[in-house]
Structures are given as structure tokens and as C-alpha cells.
Amino acid sequence: MNDVLNGAWAFVNSPIGLTIVGGIVLYLLNRFVRPNAKWAKYEGTIIAAVKYAEKAIPDGSDNASQRKLDEALKYVLAVYAKADPAAITEGIQIVHEKMEADGVIK
């Protein structure tokens, strides 16, 4: 019995064993721990706001990224007057990065 436990422990501490155990732990964390982003319920409007700001503010203008963020924030807050500006700002930045990575915007 002791040999079986020692063998199992040696397997878990091997590179393949650590990979398997790490994969299982990550799977369980992703399955049961859901991030509850405050901005997620505004995601559709945020996407529209990012697209609008990208078209409204040219890339070569002064402080283009700050102006685009401000324009998108104004757009979303106009739609949701009582929304939390900090949560919306975080959402705009995250959605913008994702849209750039996906090639939706340049």
C-alpha cells in the first residue's frame, strides 16, 4: 500500500502529473468561480460606444486615446444615466482591448 502511495505521489510531482493536476485545478476554478464584472451588463452599449468613439475621434489627434475613452464614456452614461462611471470606464477599456485583439477595430 505504501508503494502505491509513493508511486502516486511521484507521478503527481512529475512534469506530466503537475500539468494534469494544474489543468484540473484551472478547470474547476473556471467552472465554479465566475467573475462578476460590474460592467458586464452594459457590454452591448459599450461595444457600440467604442465603435462610435473610434469613428468620431481621428487617430492622429492630440490625446486620441484619452478623448476616445471620454467620448465612449459620455455615450454610455447618456444611455445609462445612473450607471457607475468607474465600472463603465473599466468595461470600455477591457472591451476596447478585446475588440482590437479580435481585429474588429484598428
Beta strands, then each sheet from edge to edge (+ up, - down):
end
